[in-house]
Amino acid sequence: MEHIVTVQDAVTAFADFMEPTNAELDAIEREMPVILADVDLLDAHIITLDRIPTELDARRIRRARRRALAARVALLNRTAGAMLPGGAA
């Protein structure tokens, strides 16, 4: 009996397609503020799962939502500015 999975793992373990490219890593780096803001928003929502949200919880969620939206707008503005000819935003 041959173990095809073991052979396949040995063949593809170091394949180039398994690692992110430099362009993908750069995209992740550009999107990191949005990712972190979304994590903060998710944390604010998770805190209120097992209890009735207080006014402080509601403020925390509103602030996290504003930060997440601001991070998305900043990312879109950087992306749109990079795509316009002449560098005009």
N, C-alpha and C positions, 0 to 999 in steps of 0.2 A: 504494500500500500504506500503510495507516494503522498506526501503532504504538500499539495500545490500551494496552499496559503503561505507556508513557510518559505517556499521558493519565491513566490511572488513578493513577499515582504523583503526578502534579501535583494531582489532585483530592484524594487521601487523605493527602498529605504532612503537612498540618497539621490533620488531623481530631482532635477532642477525645478520641475513644476510643483513640488511640494513646499517650497519656500516662497515667501512673498517677494515680489520684485521690488526694486528701488522705487518705482512709481507708486506701487501699492503702499509701501511704507510711508512715502511722502504724503499720500492721500490720508492715511490714518493719522499722521502727525497734524495735518491741517484740520482734520475733523475732531481732534482730541478735545478742544474746549466744548464742543457740542456734546460729545460723549459724556464728559464729566458733568456738565450741567444736567443732562438727562438722568444720570445716576443720582445726582442730588435731588432731583424732582421725584424720582422713584423712591429714594430713601424717605423723603417727606411723606409720601403716600403710605409707605409701609408702616411708618410710625403710627398712623391712625387706623390701621386695620383692626386692632383688637380693642379699640375703645372709641368713645364718642369724641370727635375732634373738638378741641377747645379753640378759643379765639387765637391763641398762640400757634396752634397747629395750622389753622387757616392762614395766618400770616406767613408762616413758614412755607406752606404750599404755594401761596401767591408769589412770594419772593423767588422761590425755586422755579416757578413757571416763567416769571419775567426773565430770570437769568438764562433759562433754556431758550426762550424766544430770542433774546438779545444775542446769544451765541449763534443761533441759526441765521439771524439777519446779518451778523458780522461775517459769517462764512459765505453767505450768498453775495454780500457786497464785495468781498475779496475775490470770489470766483467770477462775478460779473465784470469787475474791474480788470481782471486778467484776460478776459475774453474780448474786451472792446479794443478796436484798433486805436493806436496812438496812446493807449494807457489811460484814457479818460474814463472817469467813473460816472 
